Amino acid sequence: MARCLPSSFLDRVGRELYCCPVKRNPTPEFEAKLLAELAARTKTLRTANVLSLKCPCGKVILPPTPALPHLEDRQRGFVKSRIRRHLRDEHQLSDHIIDIVVSRSYAD
C-alpha cells in the first residue's frame, strides 16, 4: 500500500491546496462604520450619471456603468443584489443585517 507523504498535499509554495476561508470577526465599531459609509455611498448613486460603487474595504461592488433613466428600477435592483452578495460573501454578515443596510441605503 502506497503511503501518502504530507508534501503531496501541499502545492509548490508550501501552502495547502484546499483551505477553508477564515471567517473574519470585525469589531462592532468597525462593522458599523463600514456599513454606514457603504449606505452613504449608495445614496449618492441616485443622482449619478454613472453608477460605480466601491466598498470601504476596497473591493469594487459595481464597476462603472452608465445610468439609464428607463432602466432605473432594474439597475436599482441590480445594485441591491450586488451589495447583498458582497456583504454576504466578503464580510459574512447575516441576512438580517444586510436587509437593514440595503433598506436604509435606499430610504428617503
Biopython code that builds the backbone (N, CA, C, O; Angstrom):
import numpy as np
from Bio.PDB.StructureBuilder import StructureBuilder

atoms = [
    (1, "MET", "N", (0.844, -1.179, 0.000)),
    (1, "MET", "CA", (0.000, 0.000, 0.000)),
    (1, "MET", "C", (0.891, 1.245, 0.000)),
    (1, "MET", "O", (1.820, 1.365, 0.799)),
    (2, "ALA", "N", (0.588, 2.154, -0.903)),
    (2, "ALA", "CA", (1.393, 3.378, -1.016)),
    (2, "ALA", "C", (1.086, 4.315, 0.138)),
    (2, "ALA", "O", (-0.057, 4.490, 0.560)),
    (3, "ARG", "N", (2.148, 4.898, 0.615)),
    (3, "ARG", "CA", (1.998, 5.837, 1.719)),
    (3, "ARG", "C", (1.928, 7.258, 1.194)),
    (3, "ARG", "O", (2.726, 7.638, 0.337)),
    (4, "CYS", "N", (0.991, 8.050, 1.689)),
    (4, "CYS", "CA", (0.880, 9.458, 1.276)),
    (4, "CYS", "C", (1.823, 10.295, 2.120)),
    (4, "CYS", "O", (1.792, 10.257, 3.350)),
    (5, "LEU", "N", (2.628, 11.021, 1.456)),
    (5, "LEU", "CA", (3.519, 11.932, 2.159)),
    (5, "LEU", "C", (2.815, 13.253, 2.401)),
    (5, "LEU", "O", (2.006, 13.674, 1.574)),
    (6, "PRO", "N", (3.096, 13.914, 3.506)),
    (6, "PRO", "CA", (2.457, 15.204, 3.766)),
    (6, "PRO", "C", (2.729, 16.217, 2.662)),
    (6, "PRO", "O", (1.905, 17.091, 2.395)),
    (7, "SER", "N", (3.887, 16.097, 2.025)),
    (7, "SER", "CA", (4.206, 17.073, 0.978)),
    (7, "SER", "C", (3.317, 16.912, -0.248)),
    (7, "SER", "O", (3.188, 17.843, -1.043)),
    (8, "SER", "N", (2.696, 15.734, -0.414)),
    (8, "SER", "CA", (1.830, 15.535, -1.571)),
    (8, "SER", "C", (0.553, 16.349, -1.462)),
    (8, "SER", "O", (-0.113, 16.587, -2.469)),
    (9, "PHE", "N", (0.211, 16.768, -0.287)),
    (9, "PHE", "CA", (-0.990, 17.567, -0.094)),
    (9, "PHE", "C", (-0.702, 19.068, -0.175)),
    (9, "PHE", "O", (-1.611, 19.880, 0.002)),
    (10, "LEU", "N", (0.510, 19.433, -0.432)),
    (10, "LEU", "CA", (0.897, 20.839, -0.472)),
    (10, "LEU", "C", (1.265, 21.237, -1.891)),
    (10, "LEU", "O", (1.725, 20.409, -2.678)),
    (11, "ASP", "N", (1.062, 22.493, -2.210)),
    (11, "ASP", "CA", (1.472, 22.977, -3.524)),
    (11, "ASP", "C", (2.950, 23.362, -3.497)),
    (11, "ASP", "O", (3.639, 23.123, -2.506)),
    (12, "ARG", "N", (3.435, 23.958, -4.587)),
    (12, "ARG", "CA", (4.854, 24.269, -4.701)),
    (12, "ARG", "C", (5.341, 25.266, -3.664)),
    (12, "ARG", "O", (6.491, 25.209, -3.228)),
    (13, "VAL", "N", (4.472, 26.172, -3.275)),
    (13, "VAL", "CA", (4.883, 27.210, -2.336)),
    (13, "VAL", "C", (4.855, 26.682, -0.912)),
    (13, "VAL", "O", (5.435, 27.285, -0.008)),
    (14, "GLY", "N", (4.179, 25.555, -0.711)),
    (14, "GLY", "CA", (4.114, 25.000, 0.634)),
    (14, "GLY", "C", (2.816, 25.294, 1.335)),
    (14, "GLY", "O", (2.667, 25.008, 2.523)),
    (15, "ARG", "N", (1.860, 25.871, 0.602)),
    (15, "ARG", "CA", (0.547, 26.147, 1.190)),
    (15, "ARG", "C", (-0.398, 25.015, 0.840)),
    (15, "ARG", "O", (-0.179, 24.300, -0.138)),
    (16, "GLU", "N", (-1.419, 24.851, 1.611)),
    (16, "GLU", "CA", (-2.397, 23.811, 1.329)),
    (16, "GLU", "C", (-3.180, 24.149, 0.070)),
    (16, "GLU", "O", (-3.488, 25.311, -0.196)),
    (17, "LEU", "N", (-3.499, 23.114, -0.701)),
    (17, "LEU", "CA", (-4.289, 23.326, -1.901)),
    (17, "LEU", "C", (-5.733, 23.662, -1.562)),
    (17, "LEU", "O", (-6.343, 24.525, -2.193)),
    (18, "TYR", "N", (-6.263, 22.991, -0.587)),
    (18, "TYR", "CA", (-7.653, 23.210, -0.206)),
    (18, "TYR", "C", (-7.673, 23.775, 1.204)),
    (18, "TYR", "O", (-7.279, 23.111, 2.163)),
    (19, "CYS", "N", (-8.125, 24.979, 1.309)),
    (19, "CYS", "CA", (-8.194, 25.583, 2.629)),
    (19, "CYS", "C", (-9.550, 26.258, 2.784)),
    (19, "CYS", "O", (-10.120, 26.748, 1.809)),
    (20, "CYS", "N", (-10.041, 26.279, 3.956)),
    (20, "CYS", "CA", (-11.312, 26.926, 4.242)),
    (20, "CYS", "C", (-11.055, 28.410, 4.463)),
    (20, "CYS", "O", (-10.077, 28.783, 5.111)),
    (21, "PRO", "N", (-11.931, 29.263, 3.924)),
    (21, "PRO", "CA", (-11.733, 30.693, 4.176)),
    (21, "PRO", "C", (-11.920, 31.004, 5.655)),
    (21, "PRO", "O", (-12.811, 30.468, 6.314)),
    (22, "VAL", "N", (-11.080, 31.862, 6.147)),
    (22, "VAL", "CA", (-11.150, 32.247, 7.550)),
    (22, "VAL", "C", (-12.247, 33.284, 7.707)),
    (22, "VAL", "O", (-12.264, 34.297, 7.008)),
    (23, "LYS", "N", (-13.160, 33.023, 8.628)),
    (23, "LYS", "CA", (-14.236, 33.976, 8.863)),
    (23, "LYS", "C", (-13.697, 35.118, 9.712)),
    (23, "LYS", "O", (-13.110, 34.909, 10.774)),
    (24, "ARG", "N", (-13.909, 36.306, 9.224)),
    (24, "ARG", "CA", (-13.449, 37.490, 9.949)),
    (24, "ARG", "C", (-14.450, 37.811, 11.048)),
    (24, "ARG", "O", (-15.656, 37.634, 10.881)),
    (25, "ASN", "N", (-13.941, 38.273, 12.145)),
    (25, "ASN", "CA", (-14.792, 38.727, 13.231)),
    (25, "ASN", "C", (-14.475, 40.189, 13.501)),
    (25, "ASN", "O", (-13.727, 40.505, 14.427)),
    (26, "PRO", "N", (-15.046, 41.089, 12.690)),
    (26, "PRO", "CA", (-14.734, 42.504, 12.892)),
    (26, "PRO", "C", (-15.371, 43.020, 14.178)),
    (26, "PRO", "O", (-16.374, 42.489, 14.656)),
    (27, "THR", "N", (-14.777, 44.039, 14.707)),
    (27, "THR", "CA", (-15.350, 44.643, 15.898)),
    (27, "THR", "C", (-16.654, 45.330, 15.521)),
    (27, "THR", "O", (-16.810, 45.764, 14.380)),
    (28, "PRO", "N", (-17.586, 45.436, 16.447)),
    (28, "PRO", "CA", (-18.861, 46.099, 16.127)),
    (28, "PRO", "C", (-18.680, 47.544, 15.660)),
    (28, "PRO", "O", (-19.439, 48.019, 14.816)),
    (29, "GLU", "N", (-17.684, 48.242, 16.199)),
    (29, "GLU", "CA", (-17.450, 49.624, 15.793)),
    (29, "GLU", "C", (-17.002, 49.694, 14.338)),
    (29, "GLU", "O", (-17.469, 50.539, 13.575)),
    (30, "PHE", "N", (-16.085, 48.792, 13.958)),
    (30, "PHE", "CA", (-15.601, 48.763, 12.578)),
    (30, "PHE", "C", (-16.722, 48.385, 11.619)),
    (30, "PHE", "O", (-16.867, 48.985, 10.554)),
    (31, "GLU", "N", (-17.506, 47.397, 11.999)),
    (31, "GLU", "CA", (-18.613, 46.953, 11.157)),
    (31, "GLU", "C", (-19.645, 48.064, 10.967)),
    (31, "GLU", "O", (-20.139, 48.270, 9.859)),
    (32, "ALA", "N", (-19.970, 48.780, 12.046)),
    (32, "ALA", "CA", (-20.943, 49.872, 11.956)),
    (32, "ALA", "C", (-20.427, 50.993, 11.059)),
    (32, "ALA", "O", (-21.180, 51.555, 10.263)),
    (33, "LYS", "N", (-19.140, 51.317, 11.189)),
    (33, "LYS", "CA", (-18.554, 52.368, 10.364)),
    (33, "LYS", "C", (-18.565, 51.963, 8.890)),
    (33, "LYS", "O", (-18.892, 52.776, 8.026)),
    (34, "LEU", "N", (-18.212, 50.717, 8.604)),
    (34, "LEU", "CA", (-18.190, 50.213, 7.240)),
    (34, "LEU", "C", (-19.589, 50.265, 6.629)),
    (34, "LEU", "O", (-19.749, 50.705, 5.491)),
    (35, "LEU", "N", (-20.592, 49.822, 7.368)),
    (35, "LEU", "CA", (-21.956, 49.783, 6.847)),
    (35, "LEU", "C", (-22.529, 51.184, 6.661)),
    (35, "LEU", "O", (-23.248, 51.436, 5.695)),
    (36, "ALA", "N", (-22.217, 52.094, 7.580)),
    (36, "ALA", "CA", (-22.708, 53.467, 7.456)),
    (36, "ALA", "C", (-22.086, 54.155, 6.234)),
    (36, "ALA", "O", (-22.772, 54.876, 5.509)),
    (37, "GLU", "N", (-20.795, 53.932, 6.010)),
    (37, "GLU", "CA", (-20.138, 54.548, 4.862)),
    (37, "GLU", "C", (-20.647, 53.943, 3.549)),
    (37, "GLU", "O", (-20.802, 54.654, 2.557)),
    (38, "LEU", "N", (-20.906, 52.632, 3.544)),
    (38, "LEU", "CA", (-21.445, 51.997, 2.351)),
    (38, "LEU", "C", (-22.846, 52.524, 2.039)),
    (38, "LEU", "O", (-23.176, 52.757, 0.876)),
    (39, "ALA", "N", (-23.668, 52.711, 3.068)),
    (39, "ALA", "CA", (-25.007, 53.266, 2.860)),
    (39, "ALA", "C", (-24.929, 54.686, 2.304)),
    (39, "ALA", "O", (-25.709, 55.051, 1.425)),
    (40, "ALA", "N", (-23.995, 55.487, 2.812)),
    (40, "ALA", "CA", (-23.840, 56.859, 2.310)),
    (40, "ALA", "C", (-23.385, 56.868, 0.851)),
    (40, "ALA", "O", (-23.851, 57.683, 0.055)),
    (41, "ARG", "N", (-22.477, 55.960, 0.506)),
    (41, "ARG", "CA", (-22.013, 55.893, -0.882)),
    (41, "ARG", "C", (-23.145, 55.448, -1.804)),
    (41, "ARG", "O", (-23.243, 55.914, -2.939)),
    (42, "THR", "N", (-23.990, 54.557, -1.323)),
    (42, "THR", "CA", (-25.104, 54.068, -2.128)),
    (42, "THR", "C", (-26.119, 55.182, -2.373)),
    (42, "THR", "O", (-26.699, 55.261, -3.455)),
    (43, "LYS", "N", (-26.338, 56.037, -1.382)),
    (43, "LYS", "CA", (-27.286, 57.142, -1.548)),
    (43, "LYS", "C", (-26.832, 58.128, -2.625)),
    (43, "LYS", "O", (-27.665, 58.769, -3.267)),
    (44, "THR", "N", (-25.533, 58.253, -2.823)),
    (44, "THR", "CA", (-25.045, 59.181, -3.842)),
    (44, "THR", "C", (-25.296, 58.668, -5.256)),
    (44, "THR", "O", (-25.189, 59.428, -6.218)),
    (45, "LEU", "N", (-25.628, 57.388, -5.389)),
    (45, "LEU", "CA", (-25.880, 56.826, -6.724)),
    (45, "LEU", "C", (-27.199, 57.299, -7.326)),
    (45, "LEU", "O", (-27.397, 57.188, -8.536)),
    (46, "ARG", "N", (-28.102, 57.824, -6.503)),
    (46, "ARG", "CA", (-29.424, 58.250, -7.001)),
    (46, "ARG", "C", (-29.319, 59.310, -8.088)),
    (46, "ARG", "O", (-30.069, 59.275, -9.064)),
    (47, "THR", "N", (-28.420, 60.226, -7.932)),
    (47, "THR", "CA", (-28.312, 61.351, -8.867)),
    (47, "THR", "C", (-27.130, 61.205, -9.822)),
    (47, "THR", "O", (-26.843, 62.112, -10.603)),
    (48, "ALA", "N", (-26.449, 60.067, -9.758)),
    (48, "ALA", "CA", (-25.249, 59.888, -10.583)),
    (48, "ALA", "C", (-25.606, 59.539, -12.022)),
    (48, "ALA", "O", (-26.604, 58.864, -12.278)),
    (49, "ASN", "N", (-24.785, 60.003, -12.957)),
    (49, "ASN", "CA", (-24.937, 59.632, -14.361)),
    (49, "ASN", "C", (-24.259, 58.302, -14.652)),
    (49, "ASN", "O", (-24.629, 57.597, -15.591)),
    (50, "VAL", "N", (-23.262, 57.965, -13.838)),
    (50, "VAL", "CA", (-22.548, 56.693, -13.965)),
    (50, "VAL", "C", (-22.604, 55.999, -12.614)),
    (50, "VAL", "O", (-22.184, 56.555, -11.600)),
    (51, "LEU", "N", (-23.129, 54.773, -12.610)),
    (51, "LEU", "CA", (-23.210, 54.009, -11.378)),
    (51, "LEU", "C", (-21.876, 53.303, -11.143)),
    (51, "LEU", "O", (-21.427, 52.506, -11.967)),
    (52, "SER", "N", (-21.268, 53.602, -10.036)),
    (52, "SER", "CA", (-19.997, 52.984, -9.659)),
    (52, "SER", "C", (-19.962, 52.922, -8.144)),
    (52, "SER", "O", (-20.163, 53.933, -7.472)),
    (53, "LEU", "N", (-19.709, 51.745, -7.609)),
    (53, "LEU", "CA", (-19.750, 51.589, -6.156)),
    (53, "LEU", "C", (-18.569, 50.757, -5.689)),
    (53, "LEU", "O", (-18.314, 49.663, -6.192)),
    (54, "LYS", "N", (-17.860, 51.302, -4.720)),
    (54, "LYS", "CA", (-16.712, 50.626, -4.130)),
    (54, "LYS", "C", (-16.940, 50.545, -2.630)),
    (54, "LYS", "O", (-17.305, 51.540, -2.002)),
    (55, "CYS", "N", (-16.729, 49.382, -2.055)),
    (55, "CYS", "CA", (-16.913, 49.196, -0.616)),
    (55, "CYS", "C", (-15.778, 49.902, 0.126)),
    (55, "CYS", "O", (-14.677, 50.035, -0.409)),
    (56, "PRO", "N", (-16.036, 50.348, 1.338)),
    (56, "PRO", "CA", (-14.957, 50.947, 2.132)),
    (56, "PRO", "C", (-13.798, 49.974, 2.394)),
    (56, "PRO", "O", (-12.697, 50.408, 2.736)),
    (57, "CYS", "N", (-14.037, 48.663, 2.238)),
    (57, "CYS", "CA", (-12.952, 47.691, 2.423)),
    (57, "CYS", "C", (-11.994, 47.696, 1.237)),
    (57, "CYS", "O", (-10.908, 47.122, 1.321)),
    (58, "GLY", "N", (-12.385, 48.347, 0.116)),
    (58, "GLY", "CA", (-11.512, 48.461, -1.037)),
    (58, "GLY", "C", (-11.944, 47.654, -2.245)),
    (58, "GLY", "O", (-11.424, 47.874, -3.338)),
    (59, "LYS", "N", (-12.874, 46.731, -2.087)),
    (59, "LYS", "CA", (-13.327, 45.908, -3.216)),
    (59, "LYS", "C", (-14.382, 46.652, -4.030)),
    (59, "LYS", "O", (-15.195, 47.401, -3.488)),
    (60, "VAL", "N", (-14.349, 46.430, -5.333)),
    (60, "VAL", "CA", (-15.334, 47.042, -6.227)),
    (60, "VAL", "C", (-16.598, 46.200, -6.193)),
    (60, "VAL", "O", (-16.564, 45.006, -6.491)),
    (61, "ILE", "N", (-17.714, 46.822, -5.832)),
    (61, "ILE", "CA", (-19.003, 46.141, -5.825)),
    (61, "ILE", "C", (-19.651, 46.255, -7.189)),
    (61, "ILE", "O", (-20.196, 45.280, -7.707)),
    (62, "LEU", "N", (-19.593, 47.437, -7.769)),
    (62, "LEU", "CA", (-20.186, 47.684, -9.078)),
    (62, "LEU", "C", (-19.211, 48.513, -9.906)),
    (62, "LEU", "O", (-18.908, 49.651, -9.547)),
    (63, "PRO", "N", (-18.716, 47.954, -11.013)),
    (63, "PRO", "CA", (-17.829, 48.743, -11.875)),
    (63, "PRO", "C", (-18.613, 49.854, -12.559)),
    (63, "PRO", "O", (-19.841, 49.790, -12.600)),
    (64, "PRO", "N", (-17.947, 50.865, -13.094)),
    (64, "PRO", "CA", (-18.652, 51.983, -13.733)),
    (64, "PRO", "C", (-19.635, 51.499, -14.807)),
    (64, "PRO", "O", (-19.265, 50.801, -15.750)),
    (65, "THR", "N", (-20.898, 51.895, -14.627)),
    (65, "THR", "CA", (-21.986, 51.513, -15.524)),
    (65, "THR", "C", (-22.817, 52.758, -15.789)),
    (65, "THR", "O", (-23.158, 53.464, -14.840)),
    (66, "PRO", "N", (-23.161, 53.061, -17.049)),
    (66, "PRO", "CA", (-23.994, 54.240, -17.303)),
    (66, "PRO", "C", (-25.389, 54.072, -16.713)),
    (66, "PRO", "O", (-25.995, 53.005, -16.815)),
    (67, "ALA", "N", (-25.888, 55.134, -16.098)),
    (67, "ALA", "CA", (-27.233, 55.121, -15.522)),
    (67, "ALA", "C", (-28.227, 55.492, -16.613)),
    (67, "ALA", "O", (-28.138, 56.567, -17.205)),
    (68, "LEU", "N", (-29.161, 54.609, -16.872)),
    (68, "LEU", "CA", (-30.168, 54.845, -17.902)),
    (68, "LEU", "C", (-31.521, 55.086, -17.239)),
    (68, "LEU", "O", (-31.973, 54.254, -16.452)),
    (69, "PRO", "N", (-32.181, 56.215, -17.543)),
    (69, "PRO", "CA", (-33.437, 56.553, -16.867)),
    (69, "PRO", "C", (-34.544, 55.517, -17.064)),
    (69, "PRO", "O", (-35.316, 55.258, -16.141)),
    (70, "HIS", "N", (-34.628, 54.925, -18.247)),
    (70, "HIS", "CA", (-35.705, 53.974, -18.486)),
    (70, "HIS", "C", (-35.430, 52.609, -17.841)),
    (70, "HIS", "O", (-36.315, 51.754, -17.825)),
    (71, "LEU", "N", (-34.225, 52.393, -17.314)),
    (71, "LEU", "CA", (-33.888, 51.156, -16.608)),
    (71, "LEU", "C", (-33.618, 51.387, -15.127)),
    (71, "LEU", "O", (-32.972, 50.570, -14.470)),
    (72, "GLU", "N", (-34.111, 52.491, -14.615)),
    (72, "GLU", "CA", (-33.796, 52.887, -13.243)),
    (72, "GLU", "C", (-34.156, 51.810, -12.226)),
    (72, "GLU", "O", (-33.352, 51.500, -11.347)),
    (73, "ASP", "N", (-35.367, 51.230, -12.336)),
    (73, "ASP", "CA", (-35.792, 50.222, -11.367)),
    (73, "ASP", "C", (-34.945, 48.953, -11.461)),
    (73, "ASP", "O", (-34.580, 48.365, -10.443)),
    (74, "ARG", "N", (-34.643, 48.542, -12.675)),
    (74, "ARG", "CA", (-33.832, 47.335, -12.856)),
    (74, "ARG", "C", (-32.405, 47.551, -12.362)),
    (74, "ARG", "O", (-31.819, 46.668, -11.736)),
    (75, "GLN", "N", (-31.856, 48.716, -12.645)),
    (75, "GLN", "CA", (-30.499, 48.993, -12.178)),
    (75, "GLN", "C", (-30.458, 49.093, -10.655)),
    (75, "GLN", "O", (-29.481, 48.688, -10.026)),
    (76, "ARG", "N", (-31.509, 49.627, -10.078)),
    (76, "ARG", "CA", (-31.578, 49.713, -8.616)),
    (76, "ARG", "C", (-31.582, 48.310, -8.015)),
    (76, "ARG", "O", (-30.878, 48.052, -7.039)),
    (77, "GLY", "N", (-32.363, 47.410, -8.588)),
    (77, "GLY", "CA", (-32.381, 46.031, -8.115)),
    (77, "GLY", "C", (-31.045, 45.334, -8.304)),
    (77, "GLY", "O", (-30.624, 44.538, -7.465)),
    (78, "PHE", "N", (-30.379, 45.641, -9.419)),
    (78, "PHE", "CA", (-29.064, 45.064, -9.691)),
    (78, "PHE", "C", (-28.046, 45.531, -8.654)),
    (78, "PHE", "O", (-27.255, 44.733, -8.150)),
    (79, "VAL", "N", (-28.067, 46.814, -8.341)),
    (79, "VAL", "CA", (-27.139, 47.350, -7.338)),
    (79, "VAL", "C", (-27.417, 46.711, -5.977)),
    (79, "VAL", "O", (-26.489, 46.343, -5.257)),
    (80, "LYS", "N", (-28.695, 46.582, -5.631)),
    (80, "LYS", "CA", (-29.044, 45.951, -4.350)),
    (80, "LYS", "C", (-28.520, 44.520, -4.272)),
    (80, "LYS", "O", (-27.987, 44.101, -3.245)),
    (81, "SER", "N", (-28.676, 43.777, -5.361)),
    (81, "SER", "CA", (-28.210, 42.383, -5.336)),
    (81, "SER", "C", (-26.692, 42.302, -5.240)),
    (81, "SER", "O", (-26.160, 41.406, -4.584)),
    (82, "ARG", "N", (-25.995, 43.225, -5.884)),
    (82, "ARG", "CA", (-24.527, 43.234, -5.790)),
    (82, "ARG", "C", (-24.069, 43.581, -4.370)),
    (82, "ARG", "O", (-23.106, 43.003, -3.865)),
    (83, "ILE", "N", (-24.766, 44.528, -3.728)),
    (83, "ILE", "CA", (-24.433, 44.882, -2.340)),
    (83, "ILE", "C", (-24.674, 43.688, -1.432)),
    (83, "ILE", "O", (-23.832, 43.354, -0.599)),
    (84, "ARG", "N", (-25.831, 43.041, -1.595)),
    (84, "ARG", "CA", (-26.155, 41.868, -0.773)),
    (84, "ARG", "C", (-25.092, 40.774, -0.926)),
    (84, "ARG", "O", (-24.612, 40.222, 0.064)),
    (85, "ARG", "N", (-24.731, 40.472, -2.170)),
    (85, "ARG", "CA", (-23.752, 39.411, -2.409)),
    (85, "ARG", "C", (-22.402, 39.762, -1.793)),
    (85, "ARG", "O", (-21.752, 38.907, -1.190)),
    (86, "HIS", "N", (-21.977, 41.018, -1.942)),
    (86, "HIS", "CA", (-20.681, 41.425, -1.391)),
    (86, "HIS", "C", (-20.680, 41.315, 0.136)),
    (86, "HIS", "O", (-19.738, 40.778, 0.719)),
    (87, "LEU", "N", (-21.728, 41.822, 0.778)),
    (87, "LEU", "CA", (-21.772, 41.783, 2.237)),
    (87, "LEU", "C", (-21.864, 40.354, 2.762)),
    (87, "LEU", "O", (-21.297, 40.034, 3.807)),
    (88, "ARG", "N", (-22.574, 39.504, 2.041)),
    (88, "ARG", "CA", (-22.713, 38.114, 2.472)),
    (88, "ARG", "C", (-21.419, 37.333, 2.243)),
    (88, "ARG", "O", (-20.968, 36.606, 3.128)),
    (89, "ASP", "N", (-20.822, 37.479, 1.060)),
    (89, "ASP", "CA", (-19.653, 36.677, 0.715)),
    (89, "ASP", "C", (-18.352, 37.210, 1.315)),
    (89, "ASP", "O", (-17.548, 36.434, 1.831)),
    (90, "GLU", "N", (-18.144, 38.497, 1.253)),
    (90, "GLU", "CA", (-16.874, 39.073, 1.705)),
    (90, "GLU", "C", (-16.838, 39.393, 3.200)),
    (90, "GLU", "O", (-15.804, 39.235, 3.849)),
    (91, "HIS", "N", (-17.959, 39.837, 3.736)),
    (91, "HIS", "CA", (-17.967, 40.264, 5.140)),
    (91, "HIS", "C", (-18.718, 39.302, 6.045)),
    (91, "HIS", "O", (-18.772, 39.516, 7.256)),
    (92, "GLN", "N", (-19.299, 38.243, 5.484)),
    (92, "GLN", "CA", (-20.027, 37.212, 6.218)),
    (92, "GLN", "C", (-21.071, 37.791, 7.181)),
    (92, "GLN", "O", (-21.165, 37.372, 8.335)),
    (93, "LEU", "N", (-21.840, 38.745, 6.695)),
    (93, "LEU", "CA", (-22.883, 39.346, 7.514)),
    (93, "LEU", "C", (-24.178, 38.549, 7.369)),
    (93, "LEU", "O", (-24.396, 37.882, 6.357)),
    (94, "SER", "N", (-25.022, 38.622, 8.374)),
    (94, "SER", "CA", (-26.289, 37.898, 8.344)),
    (94, "SER", "C", (-27.262, 38.591, 7.386)),
    (94, "SER", "O", (-27.124, 39.775, 7.076)),
    (95, "ASP", "N", (-28.248, 37.817, 6.928)),
    (95, "ASP", "CA", (-29.246, 38.375, 6.009)),
    (95, "ASP", "C", (-30.039, 39.493, 6.673)),
    (95, "ASP", "O", (-30.453, 40.439, 6.003)),
    (96, "HIS", "N", (-30.252, 39.394, 7.972)),
    (96, "HIS", "CA", (-30.988, 40.434, 8.700)),
    (96, "HIS", "C", (-30.240, 41.768, 8.644)),
    (96, "HIS", "O", (-30.839, 42.803, 8.350)),
    (97, "ILE", "N", (-28.954, 41.748, 8.919)),
    (97, "ILE", "CA", (-28.140, 42.967, 8.884)),
    (97, "ILE", "C", (-28.090, 43.520, 7.457)),
    (97, "ILE", "O", (-28.179, 44.731, 7.252)),
    (98, "ILE", "N", (-27.948, 42.633, 6.479)),
    (98, "ILE", "CA", (-27.888, 43.070, 5.077)),
    (98, "ILE", "C", (-29.194, 43.739, 4.675)),
    (98, "ILE", "O", (-29.170, 44.764, 3.993)),
    (99, "ASP", "N", (-30.338, 43.182, 5.080)),
    (99, "ASP", "CA", (-31.630, 43.797, 4.765)),
    (99, "ASP", "C", (-31.743, 45.193, 5.358)),
    (99, "ASP", "O", (-32.270, 46.101, 4.713)),
    (100, "ILE", "N", (-31.257, 45.371, 6.572)),
    (100, "ILE", "CA", (-31.305, 46.684, 7.222)),
    (100, "ILE", "C", (-30.445, 47.687, 6.448)),
    (100, "ILE", "O", (-30.876, 48.812, 6.194)),
    (101, "VAL", "N", (-29.236, 47.278, 6.076)),
    (101, "VAL", "CA", (-28.316, 48.182, 5.371)),
    (101, "VAL", "C", (-28.906, 48.579, 4.019)),
    (101, "VAL", "O", (-28.909, 49.757, 3.661)),
    (102, "VAL", "N", (-29.400, 47.603, 3.275)),
    (102, "VAL", "CA", (-29.952, 47.901, 1.939)),
    (102, "VAL", "C", (-31.188, 48.786, 2.031)),
    (102, "VAL", "O", (-31.345, 49.716, 1.240)),
    (103, "SER", "N", (-32.065, 48.504, 2.991)),
    (103, "SER", "CA", (-33.286, 49.332, 3.108)),
    (103, "SER", "C", (-32.946, 50.759, 3.516)),
    (103, "SER", "O", (-33.581, 51.703, 3.045)),
    (104, "ARG", "N", (-31.953, 50.930, 4.387)),
    (104, "ARG", "CA", (-31.555, 52.285, 4.788)),
    (104, "ARG", "C", (-30.788, 53.003, 3.687)),
    (104, "ARG", "O", (-30.795, 54.233, 3.620)),
    (105, "SER", "N", (-30.134, 52.246, 2.833)),
    (105, "SER", "CA", (-29.406, 52.859, 1.723)),
    (105, "SER", "C", (-30.348, 53.494, 0.730)),
    (105, "SER", "O", (-30.005, 54.493, 0.098)),
    (106, "TYR", "N", (-31.537, 52.926, 0.582)),
    (106, "TYR", "CA", (-32.497, 53.424, -0.393)),
    (106, "TYR", "C", (-33.670, 54.168, 0.246)),
    (106, "TYR", "O", (-34.613, 54.539, -0.453)),
    (107, "ALA", "N", (-33.627, 54.389, 1.551)),
    (107, "ALA", "CA", (-34.680, 55.163, 2.215)),
    (107, "ALA", "C", (-34.493, 56.648, 1.914)),
    (107, "ALA", "O", (-33.370, 57.127, 1.757)),
    (108, "ASP", "N", (-35.586, 57.348, 1.839)),
    (108, "ASP", "CA", (-35.528, 58.805, 1.559)),
    (108, "ASP", "C", (-35.225, 59.618, 2.793)),
    (108, "ASP", "O", (-35.144, 60.844, 2.720)),
]
sb = StructureBuilder()
sb.init_structure("model")
sb.init_model(0)
sb.init_chain("A")
sb.init_seg("    ")
for serial, (resi, resn, name, xyz) in enumerate(atoms, 1):
    if name == "N":
        sb.init_residue(resn, " ", resi, " ")
    sb.init_atom(name, np.array(xyz, "f"), 0.0, 1.0, " ", f" {name:<3s}", serial, name[0])
structure = sb.get_structure()
